[in-house]
Amino acid sequence: MKPMFKPAHPGKVLREWLGEMPVSEAAARLHVSRVTLSRILNGRAGISAEMSLRLADALGTSPTLWIDLQTQFDLWRASRKRRPHIELFKQVA
């Protein structure tokens, strides 16, 4: 079943959390390059498990928050693509 709405890319959510903080400052605090963080914020890269741990430490959130946001976005995007018909596996009694 396809979700009815497009979930926000986690980078968009992160941008809201950062508020007015410059990307370079946030990147320095997270110990990542400015380019890496910018790619996430602009929706061109996803949030990895490692980044979710860094964000949790920096923002006082749970790492699963960030992983779940990424997973929801990835599943929505995958559900929009054409897939081959997959037959249901038959259970062996």
C-alpha positions in Angstrom: 0.0 0.0 0.0 1.4 3.4 -1.0 1.5 6.2 1.5 -0.9 9.0 0.5 1.6 11.8 1.0 5.3 12.4 0.3 7.2 12.4 3.6 9.7 15.2 4.0 13.3 14.4 3.3 15.1 14.2 6.6 17.5 17.0 5.5 14.5 19.3 5.4 13.6 18.4 8.9 17.2 18.8 10.0 17.3 22.3 8.4 14.4 23.3 10.6 16.2 21.9 13.7 19.3 24.0 12.9 17.4 27.2 12.6 19.7 30.1 11.8 22.9 28.1 12.5 25.3 28.4 9.5 25.9 25.1 7.7 29.7 25.4 8.2 29.2 25.7 12.0 26.8 22.8 12.2 29.2 20.7 10.0 32.1 21.5 12.3 30.1 20.6 15.4 29.1 17.3 13.7 32.7 16.7 12.6 31.7 16.3 8.9 32.5 18.4 5.9 30.4 21.3 4.9 29.7 19.6 1.6 28.5 16.5 3.3 26.0 18.4 5.5 24.9 20.6 2.6 24.1 17.5 0.5 21.9 16.2 3.3 20.2 19.5 3.9 19.5 19.9 0.2 18.0 16.4 -0.2 20.9 15.1 -2.4 22.1 12.6 0.3 20.5 10.5 2.9 21.2 10.2 6.6 23.3 7.2 7.5 23.4 5.3 10.7 26.6 7.1 11.7 25.1 10.5 10.9 21.9 9.6 12.9 24.1 8.9 15.9 25.9 12.3 15.5 22.6 14.1 15.1 21.2 12.4 18.2 24.2 13.5 20.2 24.1 17.1 18.9 20.4 17.6 19.1 19.4 15.5 22.1 17.2 13.2 20.0 17.1 9.5 19.4 19.1 8.2 16.5 16.1 6.2 15.5 14.2 9.4 14.8 16.6 10.2 12.0 16.8 6.6 10.7 13.0 6.4 10.7 12.7 9.6 8.8 15.2 8.4 6.2 13.4 5.0 6.0 10.0 6.5 5.5 11.4 8.8 2.7 13.2 5.9 1.0 10.2 3.6 1.2 7.9 6.3 -0.3 10.4 6.9 -3.1 10.7 3.2 -3.8 7.0 2.7 -3.8 6.6 5.2 -6.6 8.8 3.2 -8.9 7.6 0.5 -11.3 8.3 -3.0 -9.9 8.0 -6.5 -11.4 5.1 -8.6 -10.2 6.2 -10.7 -7.3 4.4 -13.9 -6.5 3.6 -14.8 -2.9 5.7 -17.5 -1.4 3.7 -20.6 -0.6 4.2 -21.8 3.0 5.4 -25.3 3.5 3.3 -27.2 6.1 
